[in-house]
Structure formats: structure tokens, C-alpha cells
Amino acid sequence: MNEKEQPISSPKKNIAGELILPFCALLFTLYYFSTVIESPWTAQVNAFMVGSVLIGVIIIFFITRTIMLLNGKAQLHLNVPRIHSSIKTRQSGFIGLTIAYLLVIESFGFTLTTGLFFWGSMLLLDYGKAPVVKGALAVFMALAAYGIFILGFETRLPKGVFEAFLTGVF
Amino acid sequence: MDINLAFFVELFFHVLGMWWVIVPSILLGLVVGAIPGFSAANTIIILLPLTFLMDVEVGLVFMIALYCSSRLGAGIPAILVNIPGTAGAAATPLDGYPMAKQGLGQRALSISFVSSIIGGVLTTVLALVTMPWLARVGFYMHSVEMIVVMLFGISLIASVAAKDMIKGLIAGFFGLMIGSIGADHVYATPRGTMGFLELYDGVPLIPALVGLFAISEAFLVIEKGTFLSKTNVQNVDNASWKETIIGVRITLKRWYHITWTSMIGLIIGVIPGAGAAIASFVAYQQSRTFSKTPEAYGTGHYEGLIAPEAANNGVTAGTLIPLMVLGIPGGATAAIMMVVMQYQGVPTGPRLFTERPELGYGVFMAMLVTYLLMAFTILPMSRYMSRVTMVSTTYMSPIIIAFTLVGSFVPREYMFDMYLAFAFGIIGYIARKTGYHVAAILIGVILGPLLEQYMLRALKMSDGDPMVLFSSSLGNMLWAALVITLILPAFFKRRRQSKAVE
């Protein structure tokens, strides 16, 4: 599709995204109220003061956005067209790697997981270029992190095979 | 021993002679300050056995140097990559990071360093002179007065939200609700904990800070590829020492600004339980209120960077005053210092200044010398540090994620805190993508529980009578000051508009 064929971008503001946070805030506030409803007043006073203001502001926000929708100044759709699809894939992959890092760090230990995370995410973000160099860099950074956090600051980070091996050696 | 000018001059040179302790401590402090979760207090605790082995004088100088430089170090990642090292630097990226994004990281660092150093020196000298009077401030600040101080900080939400008030208020009050998670302060009833035992003590600050700023930033910068645009990369690449000197000149011109914002830090620092986060939020808000260009705040405004940096360094001297004069530690680091002093058989409180005046005054002199030495050790580094912004996100994003997740684990050593940091990261990412200010959420998370604690205490003492909030003279004066500072921006704006029309 050439430039002339592209549709003229809509001047309407897409408000779908900005409704997520108020919606989450509203749900959380209602849940919070449910946890204090039978509590003594000392546990309730802050929740009801802050929570009622928050609900009030969210209602005003929803009203203003509804008016914008009715006046044709805004639209509701969930796609995010501004991000290129390859970036979206890398970003989703990186978030996935972060979740995997959090899930396996307790079993594999800090150093090994961090090294693998560094290597995997650098390769992902750089389209798989120079895997050996990135591997060496990942090993160096993971060992540096081991030196700083575990040896230097004596942080009790999750220990795995690598830490057990080093403890055995020294 | 006579306490006169000659005594202070001799003490100054004596402490200066301990540069071999101070300089390495400054470098260590910069590192621990810059990594979220690794506070000066944690590091001092780790190195406590070493401190016990040192001579008490050397041990105190080491702790002071580490304490001061970590405060300054926390501002470096806040400016360069939008990651405050501690909650005390949470207001620093509001104007520091936009400067770095414009390719002015070196200048921003220079401004931050000079305002921190001058703020630290000024407040240390003032602390030395006014110690006996300042120490009493804590006695006059009861629950009611503290509520108003907190509201001064919380009113920053309105400033942050200036571009879109409703969205700003949603973010701020959502933060306050998140800050209310945990057991209530009187009957320990769990509230909003979603069944997680780890949340009974409330939401830990470091995971919130790390998630909202660092993790969300790491996910966001992938979309751009670099922190800077091509033009701004060139700006950083071509920057010379001149940028540092320009930063110094800009800051020195605003000496009055440093003076009064660091005073805010000093006074808030004296109050036990208050801290650098409150001081920097209050200073930023006050700076914006009395500015002739409030609309420039949040876009990389020099004064918006000077205010929180001068204030959080003003807190360092203030925190030590109650310990030195009254024997009451004003913060975590001061409490550890007290332990070391007691271990070494050194008295704290009034006896310190009669029995060991060289130690009592020496602590503040060590602070003064540290700040002066920092000018020579840190300022030249600004040119090289600013190049961090040129590193590709291919390398920076994984580093930010791994190191900040570790940072969120460190304070309590719970795996849960790493998951929590990630959850805050997702909230922060959604907030930024949809035009909500993460700083507004963080202000709520930090100040919410403190406000609740003081409010409950006040209401409990008055059997639930809300009029207790207006029951003290000092409190009423503070209320009046709060109302004035909330009204003034509108008044100034109107005056500027009418002048512009003329």
C-alpha cells in the first residue's frame, strides 16, 4: 500500500487504554471495602475516606469519557497501531522471559538464571545477532552480579547448582 | 575544652586527615545508593562487624560518608534512566529524566551534584549552629502537625496531575488505596491483602519504586530502541567539560533556591519518622508553587531538579540532630550509629557534647568534609556517567530488570517482593502508556500509610472527634500555610495572565 492509498488517520481519541487503570482501581477499591466492612472503625476510616474520593473521581472520569464517545470525539478499540509488530513481538518475548526468570530463579539459583536471562533477552532484543559475544557478556555480567550481591553484600539470594558448586570449591 | 572557632578549625583539619576513609566510603555509597534496595543502612549493617573493629572516630566518619554519598548516589539512575535508587530520590526524575532524554544528562547530573553538595554543606553548618533549638522541633510535631506535613507532600499529586487533573487524581488516590494495604495500626485487621501474608506489614516501598519506575521503563524503552533520539545521542557524544561547568553555573545562580529547599529538608529531617521522600516531595511542591514558571516543571526544569536534590541532602544533617542532642535516633542509619556508639562506650545525647565534644561536633564536621570532598570526586564523573543513556536498550533493559528485581528482594529477602515488583511494573507500564503519572501513584504508596498512621493516632486520642485536627496552634498555622500554598498557584497564574494582557 503506498502513501496515497493509506486511510487518513482518525482525529478521534482512542480511550480504551485509559479506562484500564480506573477500572482496576475501582475493582480494587470495592474489594478493599469488602475486606474492612466488618472491621472496627479504625480499620475503616482511611479506606472509606480515600476510597470514596477515588470512586467519585472515577465516576467523573467515566462520565467525561462517555460524553466524549457520544459526541464522536473519542472511540473505543483495543489495537495499538503505533507499535511496529516486530517490536511488539520482542517486547512480549522480553516480558515472557522476565516472567520465566521470576519463576525459575528459586530452583536454578540466582547466578545461573541471571546469566541465562541476560543471554536470552540480549539475543531476543538484538534479533539473535552475535550469540557467542552475547553469551560471553552474559557470563561476565552474571559472575559480576554474583561477586557484588552474594560475595560483596552477602545478600541471601536464591541459591542453586552454581552457588553450591562455588561453595564446594571455596 | 573550649568550643570556639579554633576548636572547629582544628576539628575540620583533623577530619580532613581521614580522607583515606572518606573517599572510598563515598565511592561505596554512590554504588549502594544507585542500586534500589541497597540503602546506606543495609550496607552499614552488613559492614557492622568491621565498624566495631575500627576506632570509634574512624567508624563514625565511615558511616557518615557512606550515608551522605548514598543519598547523592540515589539521584544518578533517577536522572539517567528514570530509576530512583531510594524513595528519597523519587521526585528527582520528574525533571531530571526529561533533561537526560533531551541529551542533557551531563548537565542534569552536574546540577544534581552541586545542589546536593551545597544543600548538604549549608544544612550541616546550620545544624552545627542551631542544634539545641532544632532538636526541639520533634517535640512540637505531634500527630496533627504531621498530618498537615503529609498533606503538603500529597498535594504534589495535584501538581503532577496539572496536565490532566482527573487522571492525576485517579493515579494519586489509587496509590493511596494501595498504600492502605496491610494490617490496620490499632487492631491489626488485615485489609486488602488478597490473602498474602507478605502484605500484612503493608506494601514494601522498594518493590513499588522499582516496579513503577524501573521495570515499566525497561519494557517501554524496547519500543524506542535507545533512551535518546539520534539528535540527542549526538548532543551527548559531543558534550565536553563545558556541560558540567554550565550545570555548575546554573545551580550557583539559583543559590537562594538551594538554600530554602535544603532548609525544608533539614526541618523535616529533624522530625522522627519523617524522611527524605517526604522532604523531596514537599520541596518540589513548594518550589513549583512559588515559581514564576510552574508550567515548566516536569519538562526538564532546572529548579524542579534542584529542589528535591537539595532537600533530600538537607535531611541527612537533620536526621542526626535528635540522636546527637537528645539520644533519640531520627532514622534507620542514625539508629545503627547509636548502636556503634553504645558498643564503643560513647554516650549519646547531652552527655556527648560535655564528655566527648570532638565526637559530637565531629559527626557534623565529617558530614561537611564529605560533602566538600564529594565536589572533587563526583563532579568530574558526570561527563562519563551521562554516557549510560547512549547504551542500547538491548543491554540496558535486561540489566535494569535483573538488578532491580534483585534490589526489590534485598530489604526483606522475600521472593514475593520480586513478584510484587513485577506486578507494579505492569501497573507502571499500563499507566505510562495510557497517560497516567507513575510518580502520582508512588506518592500515594509512600505517604498513604504514614498519613493513615498519624490520623488514626490523632483520632484515637480524641475518641474519634475529627475536630482534633484543628486543636493545636502549630497545627492550625500549618493548615493555614497549606491552604495558602494550594491557593497561591492559581493566584500567581491569574496575575501572570493579567500582566500578559497588559
Boltz contact constraints between the chains, C-beta under 6 A:
constraints:
  - contact:
      token1: [A, 17]
      token2: [B, 434]
      max_distance: 6.0
  - contact:
      token1: [A, 18]
      token2: [B, 434]
      max_distance: 6.0
  - contact:
      token1: [A, 18]
      token2: [B, 435]
      max_distance: 6.0
  - contact:
      token1: [A, 20]
      token2: [B, 430]
      max_distance: 6.0
  - contact:
      token1: [A, 21]
      token2: [B, 431]
      max_distance: 6.0
  - contact:
      token1: [A, 21]
      token2: [B, 436]
      max_distance: 6.0
  - contact:
      token1: [A, 22]
      token2: [B, 170]
      max_distance: 6.0
  - contact:
      token1: [A, 25]
      token2: [B, 174]
      max_distance: 6.0
  - contact:
      token1: [A, 29]
      token2: [B, 177]
      max_distance: 6.0
  - contact:
      token1: [A, 32]
      token2: [B, 192]
      max_distance: 6.0
  - contact:
      token1: [A, 35]
      token2: [B, 191]
      max_distance: 6.0
  - contact:
      token1: [A, 35]
      token2: [B, 192]
      max_distance: 6.0
  - contact:
      token1: [A, 36]
      token2: [B, 191]
      max_distance: 6.0
  - contact:
      token1: [A, 39]
      token2: [B, 189]
      max_distance: 6.0
  - contact:
      token1: [A, 40]
      token2: [B, 187]
      max_distance: 6.0
  - contact:
      token1: [A, 42]
      token2: [B, 184]
      max_distance: 6.0
  - contact:
      token1: [A, 42]
      token2: [B, 186]
      max_distance: 6.0
  - contact:
      token1: [A, 42]
      token2: [B, 456]
      max_distance: 6.0
  - contact:
      token1: [A, 43]
      token2: [B, 184]
      max_distance: 6.0
  - contact:
      token1: [A, 43]
      token2: [B, 189]
      max_distance: 6.0
  - contact:
      token1: [A, 43]
      token2: [B, 191]
      max_distance: 6.0
  - contact:
      token1: [A, 46]
      token2: [B, 180]
      max_distance: 6.0
  - contact:
      token1: [A, 46]
      token2: [B, 452]
      max_distance: 6.0
  - contact:
      token1: [A, 47]
      token2: [B, 180]
      max_distance: 6.0
  - contact:
      token1: [A, 50]
      token2: [B, 173]
      max_distance: 6.0
  - contact:
      token1: [A, 50]
      token2: [B, 176]
      max_distance: 6.0
  - contact:
      token1: [A, 50]
      token2: [B, 177]
      max_distance: 6.0
  - contact:
      token1: [A, 53]
      token2: [B, 173]
      max_distance: 6.0
  - contact:
      token1: [A, 54]
      token2: [B, 173]
      max_distance: 6.0
  - contact:
      token1: [A, 57]
      token2: [B, 169]
      max_distance: 6.0
  - contact:
      token1: [A, 57]
      token2: [B, 170]
      max_distance: 6.0
  - contact:
      token1: [A, 61]
      token2: [B, 166]
      max_distance: 6.0
  - contact:
      token1: [A, 83]
      token2: [B, 223]
      max_distance: 6.0
  - contact:
      token1: [A, 87]
      token2: [B, 223]
      max_distance: 6.0
  - contact:
      token1: [A, 91]
      token2: [B, 222]
      max_distance: 6.0
  - contact:
      token1: [A, 98]
      token2: [B, 401]
      max_distance: 6.0
  - contact:
      token1: [A, 102]
      token2: [B, 418]
      max_distance: 6.0
  - contact:
      token1: [A, 102]
      token2: [B, 422]
      max_distance: 6.0
  - contact:
      token1: [A, 106]
      token2: [B, 415]
      max_distance: 6.0
  - contact:
      token1: [A, 114]
      token2: [B, 402]
      max_distance: 6.0
  - contact:
      token1: [A, 117]
      token2: [B, 402]
      max_distance: 6.0
  - contact:
      token1: [A, 118]
      token2: [B, 398]
      max_distance: 6.0
  - contact:
      token1: [A, 121]
      token2: [B, 398]
      max_distance: 6.0
  - contact:
      token1: [A, 122]
      token2: [B, 394]
      max_distance: 6.0
  - contact:
      token1: [A, 122]
      token2: [B, 398]
      max_distance: 6.0
  - contact:
      token1: [A, 125]
      token2: [B, 394]
      max_distance: 6.0
  - contact:
      token1: [A, 126]
      token2: [B, 394]
      max_distance: 6.0
  - contact:
      token1: [A, 149]
      token2: [B, 406]
      max_distance: 6.0
  - contact:
      token1: [A, 153]
      token2: [B, 46]
      max_distance: 6.0
  - contact:
      token1: [A, 154]
      token2: [B, 46]
      max_distance: 6.0
  - contact:
      token1: [A, 155]
      token2: [B, 410]
      max_distance: 6.0
  - contact:
      token1: [A, 156]
      token2: [B, 413]
      max_distance: 6.0
